[in-house]
Amino acid sequence: MVLRAFQFKRLSRLALAGALVASTAACVATYREHGYVPPEEDLAKIQVGRDTRESVAEAIGTPGASGVLNYGGYYYISSRVRHYGARAPQTISRELVAISFDKNGRVSNIERFGLEQGRVIPLERRITESGETDKSFLRQLLGNLGRIGPGQLIGE
C-alpha cells in the first residue's frame, strides 16, 4: 500500500512537471516566412529603360505574382507572421517589390513598399518617365487652357 502511494506521488509530480513544461513551450513565439523579395544589391543591378522581362527573371528570379494586363509588372511579395500560443497569427512585416514594364517590355519603374500599421508605405521608387508620354498633343493643349487667367489675355 505504501509503495502505491509513493508511486502515485511520483507519477503526479512527473505529470505536473510535464504540464508545466508544455504550458511554457506554448508561450514561445514562432515565426514563419512567406514569399521572396530580392535583396537591394540584386535590385541595383536592374537598369530602368534597359532591362527586359527576361533579363529581370534571370537576374533576380521569377516573381510570385505578375500583372494580368498586357504590360503588367512583376510583383515580389514577402511577409513574416508570428504565431504566439493560442492567439491568432499576426503579420509582423510585409514587403512588396513592384517592377513595371513599358509597352516594349523594358523596365519602366521599380518600387518597394512596406506594411506599417496596416497602411502601405512606399519605401523606394525609381521612375524615369516625365509623365507627358501618356498625353497626346491635343490633350496637353486643352489642359493648358484652364491655366490661362483673364489678366494674361488682356496683357497686364
N, C-alpha and C positions, 0 to 999 in steps of 0.2 A: 504494500500500500504506500509506504514511504517512497519507494522507488518511482511509482507512478506520479506522485505529487512532484517529485524532483524533475521528472521528465516533462510534466506539464508546465512547470515554471520555466524550464529551459526552452521548451518549444514556444511558449508565449513570448519570451524575451526575443527569440530569433524572429518571430513574426512581427513584433513591434519594431525591431531594428530594420527588417526588410521594408516595412511600410514607411518608415522614416526615410530610408534611402530612396525609395520610389517617389515619395512626395517631394523630396529635394531635387531629384532629377527632373521632375515635371516642371519645375520652376526655372529651368535653364532655357534661355532663348536660343533658338536655332534659326539660321539664315539660309535662304535659298536664292540662288542667282538664276535669272531667266534672260535669255536673249544674248545678243552680242552687239557691242558698239566698238568700232575700230579705234585704236589709240590715236592721240593727237599727232604723233610722229608719222603715222601712215596717212592720215588725212592731209598733212602738209605736203606730201608728195603729189597729190592730185592738183592739177593746174586748171583753173577755171578758163574755159574757152578753148582748151587744147585736148583734154582727155575725153574719151568716148565711154559709152556704156561698157564696152568690152574691156577697155583698159582699167576702168574703175573696178570691175569684177575681178580682174587679175590682181590688182594692187591690194585690195582690202577684202576681197571675198564677195560672194553673192549675198544680197540682203535678205532679211527675214520677211520683208514686205516690199511691194512696189506699187506704183500708181496704176490705176486701171485705165486711164485715158491714154491717148496716143503719145503724148510727151510726158507721161507720168515719171515720177522720180523714184529713187531708191530710198528706202527707209530702214535704218538700223536702230533697233529698239532694245534696251536693256533695263531690267528692273531688279531690285533687291527687296525681298519680302521677309519679314520677321514673324516667326511663329513663337508664341510665348504661352505655355501652359494650355489652358482650356479657352483662352481668348481667341477671337477671330484673327486671322492673319492680317498684318498691317504692312502696306507698301512703304518702305523706308526711303528709297530713292528710285527715280526713273529718269532715263536719259534717252534722247532721240536724236539721231543724226539724219538729216534730210538732204539728199543730193538731187538737185533738179537738173533737167536736161532741156536744151532748146529743140527746135523742130529738126535740126540736123543731127541730133543725137550727141551733142557735145555738152559738157558740164557747164551750166549757167549759174549755179548757186550752190553753196554748201552752208547749211545752217545746223547749229547744235542747240537743242532745247533741254531743259531740266524741269522737274516737277517739284515746286516749292510750295508747300502748304495748299496743295490742290490746284494751284494755278500754273499754267505753262509759262516758263521764263526763258526767253532767248539768251543763250549763253554766248553764242558766236554766230556771226553772219558775214558771209563774203559774197558780194554781188558786184558784177561788173557792168550791168545794164544801166543805161541812162534813164529808162522808163519811157522814153519817147518812141521806142521802136514799135510799140503796140498801137499807136495812134496814127491815123492817116493824116495827110497834109490838110485836108478839108476839116477834119475834126480838130486839129490843133488851131486852125484859123478861127473856127467858130468858138472854140474855147476861150480865145483871147478877147472876144467881143464883150464879154461880161467884165473884163478888167479895165475897159476904157471908160473914164469918167467924163462928165459934161465939160469940165474945165479943160480937158485935153482937146476936145473938139473945137472949143471957142478959141483956143490959143493963149490961154492965160499963162 
